[in-house]
Amino acid sequence: MSDQPVPPAPPAPPAPQETPSPAPRPEGHAGPPRRSEGHSGSGPRREGGGPGGPGGPGGPGGPRRGGKRQYFRKKKVCRFCVERVDFIDYKKIEMLQPFVQERGKVLPRRMTGTCSRHQRWLGEAIKRARNIALLPFATEL
């Protein structure tokens, strides 16, 4: 053995700290419980179908696996883009009527499938038609 000094041992890693618990909620507070860690649930939504993914040939939801059947939603297309409409006329009530609910509300894009440009034009046309009493503002209850 040599007479040289032995180097000191490296410092030990710090001890893991506990995560603070979420603040207590007031009595009668409604809503979902807070998540301390993990997936937030706000990731991208997929309709399934890639190879190896859910619903794909190698995935757990495959057709012969006995898993859940995947529902494939048809992509909605803008009716005005297909018909190449340049102007949505507020006087054509038969064209505006399918985009208004029974209670008088304008249907959102996610339900009608219109593009953002035509949805804006549609909203303006519906508002103009309401102002000259071609469409109701709301139904009577």
Secondary structure, DSSP 8 states (H G I E B T S, - for coil): ---S----------------------TT--S----SSS--S-S------STTSTTSTTSTT-TTTT------------HHHHTT-S---TT-HHHHGGGB-TTS-B--HHHH---HHHHHHHHHHHHHHHHTTSS-SS---
